[in-house]
């Protein structure tokens, strides 16, 4: 991802008629679009990654968890694999309580 996203101003009509192309540029090129209506800015279109980084940055402790997950390559697990791991851990806890 680029460090500073490019910002473009488009009319509401352009945003409506070219939304697919705008979304593609947002995702691929990390561009931002300000949508204006009658010369006044109304909305911003930006990628989720850019939004999270800019508006809702993760806390330090969560970044640490993400980094640890990348090192262990657990960030590549599918939802099915994650659910299987959770089920295994829960079975082990129940065994300890029962035995």
C-alpha positions in Angstrom: 0.0 0.0 0.0 1.2 3.5 -0.8 2.0 5.7 2.2 0.0 8.7 0.9 -3.2 7.9 -1.0 -4.0 10.1 -4.0 -7.2 12.1 -3.6 -9.5 12.8 -6.5 -12.7 14.9 -6.6 -15.6 13.5 -8.6 -19.2 14.7 -9.1 -22.1 12.7 -7.6 -23.1 11.8 -11.2 -19.7 10.5 -12.0 -19.6 8.5 -8.8 -23.0 6.9 -9.7 -22.1 6.1 -13.3 -18.5 5.0 -12.7 -18.8 3.4 -9.2 -17.3 0.1 -10.4 -14.2 1.8 -11.9 -13.8 4.0 -8.8 -13.9 1.0 -6.5 -11.3 -0.8 -8.6 -9.0 2.2 -8.4 -9.6 2.5 -4.7 -8.6 -1.1 -4.1 -5.7 -1.4 -6.6 -4.1 2.0 -6.4 -5.1 3.1 -2.9 -6.8 6.2 -4.3 -9.4 8.3 -2.4 -12.3 10.0 -4.0 -14.2 13.0 -2.6 -17.7 13.0 -4.0 -19.1 16.5 -4.4 -22.6 17.6 -5.2 -23.3 21.1 -6.5 -19.7 22.1 -5.6 -19.9 20.9 -2.0 -18.0 17.8 -0.7 -20.5 15.2 0.4 -18.7 11.9 0.9 -15.3 10.1 0.7 -14.7 6.8 -0.9 -11.6 5.0 0.4 -10.4 1.4 0.8 -11.2 -0.4 4.1 -7.5 -0.8 4.8 -6.9 2.9 4.3 -10.0 3.7 6.5 -8.8 1.5 9.3 -5.3 2.8 9.1 -6.5 6.4 9.1 -9.7 6.5 11.2 -9.6 3.5 13.4 -6.0 2.4 13.9 -5.6 -0.9 15.8 -4.2 -0.7 19.3 -0.6 -1.7 19.9 -1.5 -5.0 21.6 -3.6 -6.0 18.6 -0.7 -5.2 16.2 1.5 -7.5 18.4 -1.0 -10.3 18.0 -1.2 -9.9 14.2 2.6 -9.9 14.0 2.8 -13.1 16.1 0.2 -14.7 13.9 2.2 -13.9 10.8 5.4 -15.3 12.3 3.6 -18.6 13.2 1.7 -18.4 9.8 -1.6 -18.9 11.6 -2.9 -15.8 9.7 -3.4 -18.2 6.8 -5.9 -20.4 8.5 -9.3 -20.7 7.0 -12.5 -20.2 9.1 -13.0 -24.0 9.0 -9.5 -24.6 10.4 -10.0 -22.0 13.1 -13.3 -23.6 14.1 -11.6 -27.0 14.3 -8.9 -25.6 16.5 -11.4 -24.0 18.8 -13.4 -27.3 19.0 -10.3 -29.2 19.9 -9.3 -26.8 22.6 -12.8 -26.9 24.1 -12.8 -30.8 24.1 -9.5 -30.7 26.0 -10.9 -28.3 28.6 -14.0 -30.5 29.1 -11.7 -33.6 29.5 -9.7 -31.8 32.2 -12.8 -30.7 34.1 -14.4 -34.2 33.9 -11.2 -36.1 34.8 
